[in-house]
Amino acid sequence: MAVQINPSILSADFSRLAEEAKAVEGADWLHVDVMDNHFVPNLTLGVPIVESLAKATDTPLDCHLMIEDPDRWAPQYVEAGAGSVTFHVEAAAAPVRLAREIRAKGARASMALKPATPIEPYEDLLPELDMLLVMTVEPGFGGQAFLDIMLPKIRRTRELISKHGLQLWLQVDGGVSASTIEQCAEAGADVFVAGSAVYGADDPAAAVRLLRDQAAAVTASAPWACAH
Ligand SMILES: O=C(CO)[C@@H](O)[C@H](O)COP(=O)(O)O
């Protein structure tokens, strides 16, 4: 599979999470935004809800931890049933140890960069990861405008992945929609988180398919595209 679409449940109706998860079955992963009101100025959900969601859907969970002290909490999200756990490098005390622990527990390890965090200092960490997330908005809220000044960072990250011959996925998150997904794909992203563009659509499952088709059309000719 060359591209993946991960609907973000931040834009879903939290009183009907199980139904909202089922509404996007067919998506590659369900993106779960965990916020603690410290690392970001918003509060969402935690381990018990992830545990319930994992039982309510067959779609694997991609948990994005926008929290302080991910070194302590990330392993608990793996135990709760997440198939992929993303921690922020700005918050992690020991990112290499944490990535190894997530992998050892059986999940994919992923690291996120806020918009002002460059990728270059972390080049040597890339082999420790299964996915790198380049935020295309300031983390904390859905429905924000896509930051197109992140496109060069996506491009540079793709170049580093190719330079090292790695298979890790490159995810973008924030303001991803039918208007912006092609630019992200052209820059080298292959995993796309979309909240309002999916859950704001009349037919969320159809929105996922359309976004996937748009991105796939771009990456089909990309030299870095490969089977995951
Ligand atoms: O992590 C975040 C926001 O911090 C995202 O996952 C948003 O939930 C994406 O929502 P849209 O920008 O697609 O509406």
The ligand as an ORCA input file, in Angstrom:
! r2SCAN-3c Opt
* xyz 0 1
  O      -3.257     16.455     16.144
  C      -4.099     17.154     15.644
  C      -4.312     18.517     16.155
  O      -3.425     18.732     17.175
  C      -4.825     16.653     14.470
  O      -4.892     15.247     14.417
  C      -6.153     17.242     14.152
  O      -7.173     16.540     14.782
  C      -6.363     17.213     12.680
  O      -7.570     17.814     12.392
  P      -7.799     18.561     11.002
  O      -6.761     19.654     10.928
  O      -7.608     17.536      9.945
  O      -9.195     19.077     11.109
*
